[in-house]
């Protein structure tokens, strides 16, 4: 399985991050331990939501969609509450 995940900083709640991984537990641990350069200064992170895909390509496409203008509006309405 491949996961598109949404995380939010606990210390700075306005900081949000969307990513894709094949190992969700390990990736969240990476974010919280500082092994990800893009998220290390806003630790700790909490998982807000995730969507599972059987296809890596489908997960990548959905991640890119969520990072687009219309996808950002969609995720703000449905996931970031």
mmCIF file of the N, C-alpha and C atoms, coordinates in Angstrom:
data_MODEL
# 
_entry.id   MODEL 
# 
loop_
_atom_site.group_PDB 
_atom_site.id 
_atom_site.type_symbol 
_atom_site.label_atom_id 
_atom_site.label_alt_id 
_atom_site.label_comp_id 
_atom_site.label_asym_id 
_atom_site.label_entity_id 
_atom_site.label_seq_id 
_atom_site.pdbx_PDB_ins_code 
_atom_site.Cartn_x 
_atom_site.Cartn_y 
_atom_site.Cartn_z 
_atom_site.occupancy 
_atom_site.B_iso_or_equiv 
_atom_site.pdbx_formal_charge 
_atom_site.auth_seq_id 
_atom_site.auth_comp_id 
_atom_site.auth_asym_id 
_atom_site.auth_atom_id 
_atom_site.pdbx_PDB_model_num 
ATOM 1   N N  . UNK A 1 1  ? 0.836   -1.185 0.000  1.00 0.00 ? 1  UNK A N  1 
ATOM 2   C CA . UNK A 1 1  ? 0.000   0.000  0.000  1.00 0.00 ? 1  UNK A CA 1 
ATOM 3   C C  . UNK A 1 1  ? 0.881   1.250  0.000  1.00 0.00 ? 1  UNK A C  1 
ATOM 4   N N  . UNK A 1 2  ? 0.326   2.302  -0.563 1.00 0.00 ? 2  UNK A N  1 
ATOM 5   C CA . UNK A 1 2  ? 0.986   3.605  -0.590 1.00 0.00 ? 2  UNK A CA 1 
ATOM 6   C C  . UNK A 1 2  ? 0.025   4.614  0.018  1.00 0.00 ? 2  UNK A C  1 
ATOM 7   N N  . UNK A 1 3  ? 0.580   5.543  0.782  1.00 0.00 ? 3  UNK A N  1 
ATOM 8   C CA . UNK A 1 3  ? -0.243  6.455  1.567  1.00 0.00 ? 3  UNK A CA 1 
ATOM 9   C C  . UNK A 1 3  ? 0.068   7.903  1.219  1.00 0.00 ? 3  UNK A C  1 
ATOM 10  N N  . UNK A 1 4  ? -0.974  8.683  1.022  1.00 0.00 ? 4  UNK A N  1 
ATOM 11  C CA . UNK A 1 4  ? -0.860  10.137 0.979  1.00 0.00 ? 4  UNK A CA 1 
ATOM 12  C C  . UNK A 1 4  ? -1.289  10.584 2.364  1.00 0.00 ? 4  UNK A C  1 
ATOM 13  N N  . UNK A 1 5  ? -0.442  11.364 3.018  1.00 0.00 ? 5  UNK A N  1 
ATOM 14  C CA . UNK A 1 5  ? -0.716  11.726 4.401  1.00 0.00 ? 5  UNK A CA 1 
ATOM 15  C C  . UNK A 1 5  ? -0.672  13.238 4.590  1.00 0.00 ? 5  UNK A C  1 
ATOM 16  N N  . UNK A 1 6  ? -1.413  13.696 5.566  1.00 0.00 ? 6  UNK A N  1 
ATOM 17  C CA . UNK A 1 6  ? -1.463  15.103 5.930  1.00 0.00 ? 6  UNK A CA 1 
ATOM 18  C C  . UNK A 1 6  ? -1.081  15.202 7.395  1.00 0.00 ? 6  UNK A C  1 
ATOM 19  N N  . UNK A 1 7  ? -0.082  16.011 7.685  1.00 0.00 ? 7  UNK A N  1 
ATOM 20  C CA . UNK A 1 7  ? 0.352   16.208 9.060  1.00 0.00 ? 7  UNK A CA 1 
ATOM 21  C C  . UNK A 1 7  ? 0.337   17.698 9.384  1.00 0.00 ? 7  UNK A C  1 
ATOM 22  N N  . UNK A 1 8  ? 0.210   17.994 10.690 1.00 0.00 ? 8  UNK A N  1 
ATOM 23  C CA . UNK A 1 8  ? 0.179   19.371 11.165 1.00 0.00 ? 8  UNK A CA 1 
ATOM 24  C C  . UNK A 1 8  ? 1.132   19.487 12.341 1.00 0.00 ? 8  UNK A C  1 
ATOM 25  N N  . UNK A 1 9  ? 1.849   20.586 12.402 1.00 0.00 ? 9  UNK A N  1 
ATOM 26  C CA . UNK A 1 9  ? 2.768   20.831 13.503 1.00 0.00 ? 9  UNK A CA 1 
ATOM 27  C C  . UNK A 1 9  ? 1.999   21.070 14.795 1.00 0.00 ? 9  UNK A C  1 
ATOM 28  N N  . UNK A 1 10 ? 2.421   20.435 15.863 1.00 0.00 ? 10 UNK A N  1 
ATOM 29  C CA . UNK A 1 10 ? 1.804   20.629 17.175 1.00 0.00 ? 10 UNK A CA 1 
ATOM 30  C C  . UNK A 1 10 ? 2.250   21.971 17.751 1.00 0.00 ? 10 UNK A C  1 
ATOM 31  N N  . UNK A 1 11 ? 3.524   22.313 17.575 1.00 0.00 ? 11 UNK A N  1 
ATOM 32  C CA . UNK A 1 11 ? 4.067   23.543 18.147 1.00 0.00 ? 11 UNK A CA 1 
ATOM 33  C C  . UNK A 1 11 ? 3.703   24.782 17.335 1.00 0.00 ? 11 UNK A C  1 
ATOM 34  N N  . UNK A 1 12 ? 3.390   24.606 16.070 1.00 0.00 ? 12 UNK A N  1 
ATOM 35  C CA . UNK A 1 12 ? 3.075   25.713 15.162 1.00 0.00 ? 12 UNK A CA 1 
ATOM 36  C C  . UNK A 1 12 ? 1.923   25.257 14.256 1.00 0.00 ? 12 UNK A C  1 
ATOM 37  N N  . UNK A 1 13 ? 0.689   25.216 14.762 1.00 0.00 ? 13 UNK A N  1 
ATOM 38  C CA . UNK A 1 13 ? -0.435  24.575 14.060 1.00 0.00 ? 13 UNK A CA 1 
ATOM 39  C C  . UNK A 1 13 ? -0.732  25.098 12.657 1.00 0.00 ? 13 UNK A C  1 
ATOM 40  N N  . UNK A 1 14 ? -0.268  26.297 12.319 1.00 0.00 ? 14 UNK A N  1 
ATOM 41  C CA . UNK A 1 14 ? -0.510  26.788 10.962 1.00 0.00 ? 14 UNK A CA 1 
ATOM 42  C C  . UNK A 1 14 ? 0.405   26.118 9.926  1.00 0.00 ? 14 UNK A C  1 
ATOM 43  N N  . UNK A 1 15 ? 1.414   25.388 10.401 1.00 0.00 ? 15 UNK A N  1 
ATOM 44  C CA . UNK A 1 15 ? 2.313   24.671 9.503  1.00 0.00 ? 15 UNK A CA 1 
ATOM 45  C C  . UNK A 1 15 ? 1.726   23.303 9.176  1.00 0.00 ? 15 UNK A C  1 
ATOM 46  N N  . UNK A 1 16 ? 1.527   23.065 7.884  1.00 0.00 ? 16 UNK A N  1 
ATOM 47  C CA . UNK A 1 16 ? 0.940   21.810 7.415  1.00 0.00 ? 16 UNK A CA 1 
ATOM 48  C C  . UNK A 1 16 ? 1.870   21.196 6.382  1.00 0.00 ? 16 UNK A C  1 
ATOM 49  N N  . UNK A 1 17 ? 1.755   19.881 6.211  1.00 0.00 ? 17 UNK A N  1 
ATOM 50  C CA . UNK A 1 17 ? 2.597   19.180 5.251  1.00 0.00 ? 17 UNK A CA 1 
ATOM 51  C C  . UNK A 1 17 ? 1.810   18.032 4.647  1.00 0.00 ? 17 UNK A C  1 
ATOM 52  N N  . UNK A 1 18 ? 1.960   17.845 3.338  1.00 0.00 ? 18 UNK A N  1 
ATOM 53  C CA . UNK A 1 18 ? 1.340   16.733 2.623  1.00 0.00 ? 18 UNK A CA 1 
ATOM 54  C C  . UNK A 1 18 ? 2.458   15.925 1.990  1.00 0.00 ? 18 UNK A C  1 
ATOM 55  N N  . UNK A 1 19 ? 2.419   14.611 2.150  1.00 0.00 ? 19 UNK A N  1 
ATOM 56  C CA . UNK A 1 19 ? 3.447   13.757 1.581  1.00 0.00 ? 19 UNK A CA 1 
ATOM 57  C C  . UNK A 1 19 ? 2.888   12.415 1.150  1.00 0.00 ? 19 UNK A C  1 
ATOM 58  N N  . UNK A 1 20 ? 3.765   11.578 0.604  1.00 0.00 ? 20 UNK A N  1 
ATOM 59  C CA . UNK A 1 20 ? 3.400   10.238 0.136  1.00 0.00 ? 20 UNK A CA 1 
ATOM 60  C C  . UNK A 1 20 ? 4.493   9.278  0.579  1.00 0.00 ? 20 UNK A C  1 
ATOM 61  N N  . UNK A 1 21 ? 4.084   8.089  1.008  1.00 0.00 ? 21 UNK A N  1 
ATOM 62  C CA . UNK A 1 21 ? 5.040   7.095  1.484  1.00 0.00 ? 21 UNK A CA 1 
ATOM 63  C C  . UNK A 1 21 ? 4.477   5.687  1.351  1.00 0.00 ? 21 UNK A C  1 
ATOM 64  N N  . UNK A 1 22 ? 5.351   4.721  1.412  1.00 0.00 ? 22 UNK A N  1 
ATOM 65  C CA . UNK A 1 22 ? 4.947   3.327  1.456  1.00 0.00 ? 22 UNK A CA 1 
ATOM 66  C C  . UNK A 1 22 ? 4.944   2.783  2.880  1.00 0.00 ? 22 UNK A C  1 
ATOM 67  N N  . UNK A 1 23 ? 5.502   3.560  3.833  1.00 0.00 ? 23 UNK A N  1 
ATOM 68  C CA . UNK A 1 23 ? 5.567   3.144  5.232  1.00 0.00 ? 23 UNK A CA 1 
ATOM 69  C C  . UNK A 1 23 ? 5.191   4.340  6.108  1.00 0.00 ? 23 UNK A C  1 
ATOM 70  N N  . UNK A 1 24 ? 3.930   4.443  6.414  1.00 0.00 ? 24 UNK A N  1 
ATOM 71  C CA . UNK A 1 24 ? 3.408   5.620  7.114  1.00 0.00 ? 24 UNK A CA 1 
ATOM 72  C C  . UNK A 1 24 ? 3.995   5.778  8.513  1.00 0.00 ? 24 UNK A C  1 
ATOM 73  N N  . UNK A 1 25 ? 4.086   4.723  9.264  1.00 0.00 ? 25 UNK A N  1 
ATOM 74  C CA . UNK A 1 25 ? 4.634   4.821  10.638 1.00 0.00 ? 25 UNK A CA 1 
ATOM 75  C C  . UNK A 1 25 ? 6.075   5.315  10.624 1.00 0.00 ? 25 UNK A C  1 
ATOM 76  N N  . UNK A 1 26 ? 6.887   4.749  9.730  1.00 0.00 ? 26 UNK A N  1 
ATOM 77  C CA . UNK A 1 26 ? 8.291   5.157  9.646  1.00 0.00 ? 26 UNK A CA 1 
ATOM 78  C C  . UNK A 1 26 ? 8.417   6.609  9.196  1.00 0.00 ? 26 UNK A C  1 
ATOM 79  N N  . UNK A 1 27 ? 7.595   7.012  8.252  1.00 0.00 ? 27 UNK A N  1 
ATOM 80  C CA . UNK A 1 27 ? 7.678   8.381  7.732  1.00 0.00 ? 27 UNK A CA 1 
ATOM 81  C C  . UNK A 1 27 ? 7.286   9.393  8.803  1.00 0.00 ? 27 UNK A C  1 
ATOM 82  N N  . UNK A 1 28 ? 6.262   9.110  9.588  1.00 0.00 ? 28 UNK A N  1 
ATOM 83  C CA . UNK A 1 28 ? 5.881   10.011 10.669 1.00 0.00 ? 28 UNK A CA 1 
ATOM 84  C C  . UNK A 1 28 ? 6.995   10.083 11.718 1.00 0.00 ? 28 UNK A C  1 
ATOM 85  N N  . UNK A 1 29 ? 7.609   8.947  11.993 1.00 0.00 ? 29 UNK A N  1 
ATOM 86  C CA . UNK A 1 29 ? 8.756   8.930  12.912 1.00 0.00 ? 29 UNK A CA 1 
ATOM 87  C C  . UNK A 1 29 ? 9.897   9.779  12.355 1.00 0.00 ? 29 UNK A C  1 
ATOM 88  N N  . UNK A 1 30 ? 10.138  9.699  11.043 1.00 0.00 ? 30 UNK A N  1 
ATOM 89  C CA . UNK A 1 30 ? 11.174  10.518 10.402 1.00 0.00 ? 30 UNK A CA 1 
ATOM 90  C C  . UNK A 1 30 ? 10.895  12.009 10.589 1.00 0.00 ? 30 UNK A C  1 
ATOM 91  N N  . UNK A 1 31 ? 9.648   12.402 10.380 1.00 0.00 ? 31 UNK A N  1 
ATOM 92  C CA . UNK A 1 31 ? 9.288   13.813 10.555 1.00 0.00 ? 31 UNK A CA 1 
ATOM 93  C C  . UNK A 1 31 ? 9.503   14.247 12.005 1.00 0.00 ? 31 UNK A C  1 
ATOM 94  N N  . UNK A 1 32 ? 9.122   13.418 12.950 1.00 0.00 ? 32 UNK A N  1 
ATOM 95  C CA . UNK A 1 32 ? 9.211   13.798 14.359 1.00 0.00 ? 32 UNK A CA 1 
ATOM 96  C C  . UNK A 1 32 ? 10.613  13.702 14.934 1.00 0.00 ? 32 UNK A C  1 
ATOM 97  N N  . UNK A 1 33 ? 11.492  12.975 14.285 1.00 0.00 ? 33 UNK A N  1 
ATOM 98  C CA . UNK A 1 33 ? 12.864  12.877 14.784 1.00 0.00 ? 33 UNK A CA 1 
ATOM 99  C C  . UNK A 1 33 ? 13.806  13.866 14.096 1.00 0.00 ? 33 UNK A C  1 
ATOM 100 N N  . UNK A 1 34 ? 13.295  14.630 13.138 1.00 0.00 ? 34 UNK A N  1 
ATOM 101 C CA . UNK A 1 34 ? 14.114  15.631 12.463 1.00 0.00 ? 34 UNK A CA 1 
ATOM 102 C C  . UNK A 1 34 ? 14.852  15.124 11.245 1.00 0.00 ? 34 UNK A C  1 
ATOM 103 N N  . UNK A 1 35 ? 14.550  13.922 10.776 1.00 0.00 ? 35 UNK A N  1 
ATOM 104 C CA . UNK A 1 35 ? 15.248  13.365 9.614  1.00 0.00 ? 35 UNK A CA 1 
ATOM 105 C C  . UNK A 1 35 ? 14.741  13.927 8.281  1.00 0.00 ? 35 UNK A C  1 
ATOM 106 N N  . UNK A 1 36 ? 13.697  14.737 8.334  1.00 0.00 ? 36 UNK A N  1 
ATOM 107 C CA . UNK A 1 36 ? 13.185  15.388 7.129  1.00 0.00 ? 36 UNK A CA 1 
ATOM 108 C C  . UNK A 1 36 ? 13.526  16.872 7.205  1.00 0.00 ? 36 UNK A C  1 
ATOM 109 N N  . UNK A 1 37 ? 14.332  17.357 6.275  1.00 0.00 ? 37 UNK A N  1 
ATOM 110 C CA . UNK A 1 37 ? 14.780  18.750 6.312  1.00 0.00 ? 37 UNK A CA 1 
ATOM 111 C C  . UNK A 1 37 ? 13.620  19.740 6.228  1.00 0.00 ? 37 UNK A C  1 
ATOM 112 N N  . UNK A 1 38 ? 12.592  19.405 5.459  1.00 0.00 ? 38 UNK A N  1 
ATOM 113 C CA . UNK A 1 38 ? 11.483  20.336 5.250  1.00 0.00 ? 38 UNK A CA 1 
ATOM 114 C C  . UNK A 1 38 ? 10.610  20.503 6.484  1.00 0.00 ? 38 UNK A C  1 
ATOM 115 N N  . UNK A 1 39 ? 10.627  19.557 7.391  1.00 0.00 ? 39 UNK A N  1 
ATOM 116 C CA . UNK A 1 39 ? 9.715   19.617 8.532  1.00 0.00 ? 39 UNK A CA 1 
ATOM 117 C C  . UNK A 1 39 ? 10.419  19.647 9.882  1.00 0.00 ? 39 UNK A C  1 
ATOM 118 N N  . UNK A 1 40 ? 11.730  19.576 9.902  1.00 0.00 ? 40 UNK A N  1 
ATOM 119 C CA . UNK A 1 40 ? 12.445  19.422 11.176 1.00 0.00 ? 40 UNK A CA 1 
ATOM 120 C C  . UNK A 1 40 ? 12.263  20.594 12.139 1.00 0.00 ? 40 UNK A C  1 
ATOM 121 N N  . UNK A 1 41 ? 12.144  21.813 11.649 1.00 0.00 ? 41 UNK A N  1 
ATOM 122 C CA . UNK A 1 41 ? 12.061  22.940 12.585 1.00 0.00 ? 41 UNK A CA 1 
ATOM 123 C C  . UNK A 1 41 ? 10.682  23.152 13.191 1.00 0.00 ? 41 UNK A C  1 
ATOM 124 N N  . UNK A 1 42 ? 9.685   22.411 12.726 1.00 0.00 ? 42 UNK A N  1 
ATOM 125 C CA . UNK A 1 42 ? 8.334   22.576 13.266 1.00 0.00 ? 42 UNK A CA 1 
ATOM 126 C C  . UNK A 1 42 ? 7.867   21.351 14.060 1.00 0.00 ? 42 UNK A C  1 
ATOM 127 N N  . UNK A 1 43 ? 8.806   20.541 14.543 1.00 0.00 ? 43 UNK A N  1 
ATOM 128 C CA . UNK A 1 43 ? 8.460   19.352 15.316 1.00 0.00 ? 43 UNK A CA 1 
ATOM 129 C C  . UNK A 1 43 ? 7.806   19.724 16.627 1.00 0.00 ? 43 UNK A C  1 
ATOM 130 N N  . UNK A 1 44 ? 6.995   18.871 17.193 1.00 0.00 ? 44 UNK A N  1 
ATOM 131 C CA . UNK A 1 44 ? 6.533   17.570 16.696 1.00 0.00 ? 44 UNK A CA 1 
ATOM 132 C C  . UNK A 1 44 ? 5.335   17.725 15.741 1.00 0.00 ? 44 UNK A C  1 
ATOM 133 N N  . UNK A 1 45 ? 5.086   16.658 15.000 1.00 0.00 ? 45 UNK A N  1 
ATOM 134 C CA . UNK A 1 45 ? 4.000   16.610 14.023 1.00 0.00 ? 45 UNK A CA 1 
ATOM 135 C C  . UNK A 1 45 ? 2.952   15.599 14.451 1.00 0.00 ? 45 UNK A C  1 
ATOM 136 N N  . UNK A 1 46 ? 1.703   15.883 14.096 1.00 0.00 ? 46 UNK A N  1 
ATOM 137 C CA . UNK A 1 46 ? 0.638   14.910 14.357 1.00 0.00 ? 46 UNK A CA 1 
ATOM 138 C C  . UNK A 1 46 ? -0.040  14.588 13.041 1.00 0.00 ? 46 UNK A C  1 
ATOM 139 N N  . UNK A 1 47 ? -0.418  13.343 12.913 1.00 0.00 ? 47 UNK A N  1 
ATOM 140 C CA . UNK A 1 47 ? -1.121  12.874 11.724 1.00 0.00 ? 47 UNK A CA 1 
ATOM 141 C C  . UNK A 1 47 ? -2.549  13.401 11.765 1.00 0.00 ? 47 UNK A C  1 
ATOM 142 N N  . UNK A 1 48 ? -2.967  14.051 10.683 1.00 0.00 ? 48 UNK A N  1 
ATOM 143 C CA . UNK A 1 48 ? -4.324  14.579 10.575 1.00 0.00 ? 48 UNK A CA 1 
ATOM 144 C C  . UNK A 1 48 ? -5.200  13.596 9.817  1.00 0.00 ? 48 UNK A C  1 
ATOM 145 N N  . UNK A 1 49 ? -4.675  13.061 8.702  1.00 0.00 ? 49 UNK A N  1 
ATOM 146 C CA . UNK A 1 49 ? -5.446  12.151 7.865  1.00 0.00 ? 49 UNK A CA 1 
ATOM 147 C C  . UNK A 1 49 ? -4.498  11.422 6.926  1.00 0.00 ? 49 UNK A C  1 
ATOM 148 N N  . UNK A 1 50 ? -4.937  10.294 6.422  1.00 0.00 ? 50 UNK A N  1 
ATOM 149 C CA . UNK A 1 50 ? -4.192  9.599  5.384  1.00 0.00 ? 50 UNK A CA 1 
ATOM 150 C C  . UNK A 1 50 ? -5.167  8.864  4.482  1.00 0.00 ? 50 UNK A C  1 
ATOM 151 N N  . UNK A 1 51 ? -4.738  8.645  3.245  1.00 0.00 ? 51 UNK A N  1 
ATOM 152 C CA . UNK A 1 51 ? -5.531  7.934  2.253  1.00 0.00 ? 51 UNK A CA 1 
ATOM 153 C C  . UNK A 1 51 ? -4.638  6.843  1.689  1.00 0.00 ? 51 UNK A C  1 
ATOM 154 N N  . UNK A 1 52 ? -5.130  5.622  1.670  1.00 0.00 ? 52 UNK A N  1 
ATOM 155 C CA . UNK A 1 52 ? -4.348  4.472  1.193  1.00 0.00 ? 52 UNK A CA 1 
ATOM 156 C C  . UNK A 1 52 ? -4.679  4.172  -0.263 1.00 0.00 ? 52 UNK A C  1 
ATOM 157 N N  . UNK A 1 53 ? -3.643  3.846  -1.035 1.00 0.00 ? 53 UNK A N  1 
ATOM 158 C CA . UNK A 1 53 ? -3.770  3.483  -2.444 1.00 0.00 ? 53 UNK A CA 1 
ATOM 159 C C  . UNK A 1 53 ? -3.021  2.182  -2.684 1.00 0.00 ? 53 UNK A C  1 
ATOM 160 N N  . UNK A 1 54 ? -3.535  1.361  -3.571 1.00 0.00 ? 54 UNK A N  1 
ATOM 161 C CA . UNK A 1 54 ? -2.811  0.140  -3.925 1.00 0.00 ? 54 UNK A CA 1 
ATOM 162 C C  . UNK A 1 54 ? -1.777  0.417  -5.004 1.00 0.00 ? 54 UNK A C  1 
ATOM 163 N N  . UNK A 1 55 ? -1.900  1.535  -5.689 1.00 0.00 ? 55 UNK A N  1 
ATOM 164 C CA . UNK A 1 55 ? -0.995  1.906  -6.771 1.00 0.00 ? 55 UNK A CA 1 
ATOM 165 C C  . UNK A 1 55 ? -0.132  3.099  -6.371 1.00 0.00 ? 55 UNK A C  1 
ATOM 166 N N  . UNK A 1 56 ? 1.178   2.982  -6.556 1.00 0.00 ? 56 UNK A N  1 
ATOM 167 C CA . UNK A 1 56 ? 2.080   4.096  -6.258 1.00 0.00 ? 56 UNK A CA 1 
ATOM 168 C C  . UNK A 1 56 ? 1.771   5.284  -7.152 1.00 0.00 ? 56 UNK A C  1 
ATOM 169 N N  . UNK A 1 57 ? 1.484   5.026  -8.414 1.00 0.00 ? 57 UNK A N  1 
ATOM 170 C CA . UNK A 1 57 ? 1.191   6.104  -9.351 1.00 0.00 ? 57 UNK A CA 1 
ATOM 171 C C  . UNK A 1 57 ? -0.063  6.876  -8.931 1.00 0.00 ? 57 UNK A C  1 
ATOM 172 N N  . UNK A 1 58 ? -1.095  6.171  -8.508 1.00 0.00 ? 58 UNK A N  1 
ATOM 173 C CA . UNK A 1 58 ? -2.327  6.834  -8.048 1.00 0.00 ? 58 UNK A CA 1 
ATOM 174 C C  . UNK A 1 58 ? -2.048  7.698  -6.819 1.00 0.00 ? 58 UNK A C  1 
ATOM 175 N N  . UNK A 1 59 ? -1.224  7.198  -5.907 1.00 0.00 ? 59 UNK A N  1 
ATOM 176 C CA . UNK A 1 59 ? -0.878  7.966  -4.709 1.00 0.00 ? 59 UNK A CA 1 
ATOM 177 C C  . UNK A 1 59 ? -0.099  9.224  -5.083 1.00 0.00 ? 59 UNK A C  1 
ATOM 178 N N  . UNK A 1 60 ? 0.849   9.099  -5.995 1.00 0.00 ? 60 UNK A N  1 
ATOM 179 C CA . UNK A 1 60 ? 1.629   10.263 -6.436 1.00 0.00 ? 60 UNK A CA 1 
ATOM 180 C C  . UNK A 1 60 ? 0.734   11.302 -7.104 1.00 0.00 ? 60 UNK A C  1 
ATOM 181 N N  . UNK A 1 61 ? -0.185  10.844 -7.929 1.00 0.00 ? 61 UNK A N  1 
ATOM 182 C CA . UNK A 1 61 ? -1.100  11.770 -8.603 1.00 0.00 ? 61 UNK A CA 1 
ATOM 183 C C  . UNK A 1 61 ? -1.994  12.491 -7.600 1.00 0.00 ? 61 UNK A C  1 
ATOM 184 N N  . UNK A 1 62 ? -2.484  11.772 -6.589 1.00 0.00 ? 62 UNK A N  1 
ATOM 185 C CA . UNK A 1 62 ? -3.346  12.405 -5.595 1.00 0.00 ? 62 UNK A CA 1 
ATOM 186 C C  . UNK A 1 62 ? -2.551  13.389 -4.737 1.00 0.00 ? 62 UNK A C  1 
ATOM 187 N N  . UNK A 1 63 ? -1.318  13.044 -4.395 1.00 0.00 ? 63 UNK A N  1 
ATOM 188 C CA . UNK A 1 63 ? -0.463  13.967 -3.641 1.00 0.00 ? 63 UNK A CA 1 
ATOM 189 C C  . UNK A 1 63 ? -0.268  15.258 -4.435 1.00 0.00 ? 63 UNK A C  1 
ATOM 190 N N  . UNK A 1 64 ? 0.040   15.133 -5.720 1.00 0.00 ? 64 UNK A N  1 
ATOM 191 C CA . UNK A 1 64 ? 0.232   16.317 -6.558 1.00 0.00 ? 64 UNK A CA 1 
ATOM 192 C C  . UNK A 1 64 ? -1.055  17.133 -6.654 1.00 0.00 ? 64 UNK A C  1 
ATOM 193 N N  . UNK A 1 65 ? -2.186  16.463 -6.753 1.00 0.00 ? 65 UNK A N  1 
ATOM 194 C CA . UNK A 1 65 ? -3.466  17.158 -6.783 1.00 0.00 ? 65 UNK A CA 1 
ATOM 195 C C  . UNK A 1 65 ? -3.676  17.974 -5.506 1.00 0.00 ? 65 UNK A C  1 
ATOM 196 N N  . UNK A 1 66 ? -3.431  17.367 -4.339 1.00 0.00 ? 66 UNK A N  1 
ATOM 197 C CA . UNK A 1 66 ? -3.626  18.082 -3.072 1.00 0.00 ? 66 UNK A CA 1 
ATOM 198 C C  . UNK A 1 66 ? -2.712  19.287 -2.948 1.00 0.00 ? 66 UNK A C  1 
ATOM 199 N N  . UNK A 1 67 ? -1.588  19.275 -3.652 1.00 0.00 ? 67 UNK A N  1 
ATOM 200 C CA . UNK A 1 67 ? -0.647  20.390 -3.612 1.00 0.00 ? 67 UNK A CA 1 
ATOM 201 C C  . UNK A 1 67 ? -0.966  21.452 -4.668 1.00 0.00 ? 67 UNK A C  1 
ATOM 202 N N  . UNK A 1 68 ? -1.966  21.205 -5.500 1.00 0.00 ? 68 UNK A N  1 
ATOM 203 C CA . UNK A 1 68 ? -2.385  22.176 -6.513 1.00 0.00 ? 68 UNK A CA 1 
ATOM 204 C C  . UNK A 1 68 ? -3.388  23.156 -5.900 1.00 0.00 ? 68 UNK A C  1 
ATOM 205 N N  . UNK A 1 69 ? -3.758  24.161 -6.639 1.00 0.00 ? 69 UNK A N  1 
ATOM 206 C CA . UNK A 1 69 ? -4.718  25.159 -6.143 1.00 0.00 ? 69 UNK A CA 1 
ATOM 207 C C  . UNK A 1 69 ? -6.065  24.566 -5.786 1.00 0.00 ? 69 UNK A C  1 
ATOM 208 N N  . UNK A 1 70 ? -6.674  23.819 -6.713 1.00 0.00 ? 70 UNK A N  1 
ATOM 209 C CA . UNK A 1 70 ? -7.987  23.241 -6.429 1.00 0.00 ? 70 UNK A CA 1 
ATOM 210 C C  . UNK A 1 70 ? -7.882  22.125 -5.390 1.00 0.00 ? 70 UNK A C  1 
ATOM 211 N N  . UNK A 1 71 ? -6.789  21.385 -5.401 1.00 0.00 ? 71 UNK A N  1 
ATOM 212 C CA . UNK A 1 71 ? -6.581  20.334 -4.404 1.00 0.00 ? 71 UNK A CA 1 
ATOM 213 C C  . UNK A 1 71 ? -6.392  20.907 -3.010 1.00 0.00 ? 71 UNK A C  1 
ATOM 214 N N  . UNK A 1 72 ? -5.735  22.057 -2.934 1.00 0.00 ? 72 UNK A N  1 
ATOM 215 C CA . UNK A 1 72 ? -5.559  22.723 -1.645 1.00 0.00 ? 72 UNK A CA 1 
ATOM 216 C C  . UNK A 1 72 ? -6.910  23.172 -1.090 1.00 0.00 ? 72 UNK A C  1 
ATOM 217 N N  . UNK A 1 73 ? -7.762  23.706 -1.955 1.00 0.00 ? 73 UNK A N  1 
ATOM 218 C CA . UNK A 1 73 ? -9.104  24.099 -1.522 1.00 0.00 ? 73 UNK A CA 1 
ATOM 219 C C  . UNK A 1 73 ? -9.892  22.872 -1.048 1.00 0.00 ? 73 UNK A C  1 
ATOM 220 N N  . UNK A 1 74 ? -9.761  21.768 -1.786 1.00 0.00 ? 74 UNK A N  1 
ATOM 221 C CA . UNK A 1 74 ? -10.431 20.518 -1.407 1.00 0.00 ? 74 UNK A CA 1 
ATOM 222 C C  . UNK A 1 74 ? -9.948  20.037 -0.042 1.00 0.00 ? 74 UNK A C  1 
ATOM 223 N N  . UNK A 1 75 ? -8.644  19.996 0.158  1.00 0.00 ? 75 UNK A N  1 
ATOM 224 C CA . UNK A 1 75 ? -8.112  19.496 1.431  1.00 0.00 ? 75 UNK A CA 1 
ATOM 225 C C  . UNK A 1 75 ? -8.471  20.429 2.585  1.00 0.00 ? 75 UNK A C  1 
ATOM 226 N N  . UNK A 1 76 ? -8.534  21.737 2.336  1.00 0.00 ? 76 UNK A N  1 
ATOM 227 C CA . UNK A 1 76 ? -8.941  22.671 3.396  1.00 0.00 ? 76 UNK A CA 1 
ATOM 228 C C  . UNK A 1 76 ? -10.388 22.421 3.823  1.00 0.00 ? 76 UNK A C  1 
ATOM 229 N N  . UNK A 1 77 ? -11.243 22.089 2.868  1.00 0.00 ? 77 UNK A N  1 
ATOM 230 C CA . UNK A 1 77 ? -12.655 21.816 3.185  1.00 0.00 ? 77 UNK A CA 1 
ATOM 231 C C  . UNK A 1 77 ? -12.853 20.472 3.876  1.00 0.00 ? 77 UNK A C  1 
ATOM 232 N N  . UNK A 1 78 ? -12.056 19.471 3.498  1.00 0.00 ? 78 UNK A N  1 
ATOM 233 C CA . UNK A 1 78 ? -12.351 18.106 3.943  1.00 0.00 ? 78 UNK A CA 1 
ATOM 234 C C  . UNK A 1 78 ? -11.376 17.512 4.958  1.00 0.00 ? 78 UNK A C  1 
ATOM 235 N N  . UNK A 1 79 ? -10.136 17.967 5.005  1.00 0.00 ? 79 UNK A N  1 
ATOM 236 C CA . UNK A 1 79 ? -9.136  17.293 5.839  1.00 0.00 ? 79 UNK A CA 1 
ATOM 237 C C  . UNK A 1 79 ? -8.568  18.132 6.975  1.00 0.00 ? 79 UNK A C  1 
ATOM 238 N N  . UNK A 1 80 ? -8.448  19.419 6.816  1.00 0.00 ? 80 UNK A N  1 
ATOM 239 C CA . UNK A 1 80 ? -7.717  20.230 7.790  1.00 0.00 ? 80 UNK A CA 1 
ATOM 240 C C  . UNK A 1 80 ? -8.570  20.786 8.913  1.00 0.00 ? 80 UNK A C  1 
ATOM 241 N N  . UNK A 1 81 ? -9.765  20.339 9.090  1.00 0.00 ? 81 UNK A N  1 
ATOM 242 C CA . UNK A 1 81 ? -10.657 20.873 10.141 1.00 0.00 ? 81 UNK A CA 1 
ATOM 243 C C  . UNK A 1 81 ? -10.255 20.433 11.511 1.00 0.00 ? 81 UNK A C  1 
# 
